Amino acid sequence: MQNNHLKINRYIIGLDMSVIRIRERTILSIGIFSVCFIGLVIAGSVISDKALYVDIANVFAPPSREHFFGTDWIGRDMLLRTAKGLSISMKIGLLCSVTSSLIAVAFGIAGPMMGKKADAFISWLIDLALSVPHTLVIILISVACGGGLKGIVIGVTATHWTSLTRIIRSEVMQLKEAEYTKISKRLGKSNFFIAKEHILPHIIPQLAVGTVLIFPHAVLHEAAVTFLGFGLPAHEPAIGVILSESMKYLTGGKWWLAFFPGASLVLISMMVNGIGDGIEKLINPKTAHMRT
């Protein structure tokens, strides 16, 4: 019996240490990804237009020690252009993910708290938004708003709140039936007080993860719409603009014009997805103790 107890204790201790190591690795990965994210935003912001100077002597230079990503058709360094474009796309993605999350919180709480009619209307609005392809809606909204930064931000924001709204709405419906929420209602507290004091603190984890996971979708949709010519103007060094311009030269063997910007965009999206997955592992009790 004593040996069995010792084995059980050792197993529990080993399991606890394993969970601690998983948490440490998750926190470390979140830290590394976050530092890379902030570093890219800052690096792209400090690159001035003067740094992207025209150098006719180095037109279409392939990747080398002098130009790691090569140069384009007027000799501009593709590494600097890619960093600048990623910074612009990441800022837009960050703005759109935050505003989309705010809309999701407002609708996700308002639906269950304001009665069946309001909830049915918001559910219908979600189904309507999901029934039309996001790219098409973003293009239509961007064109209606005159294009540019304003059009792309409004278009992306208007199409990326739906999934998070459904998650928050289902969570609010469960919290609404909780005993402490019903007691607060019987004591005469308003819906606003209940939403602020009893519901909002409980949905912060879902909100944090949802905001992070919206980001890569917003970035990719912004790049796609800009690539098609309905987003940011051509003089902006955005990733979509860079990829659109490079299409004319791919058949001539200038592969680096599209490869490095496209691969960087995909890596950024994967990196932010990694941050979101890591945060979810830390705050979700169902996944916090899973082995990775």
Summary of the structure (lengths in Angstrom):
residues: 292
radius of gyration: 24.0
end to end distance: 33.0
largest distance: 82.8
contacts: 934
relative contact order: 0.13
helix: 78%
strand: 1%
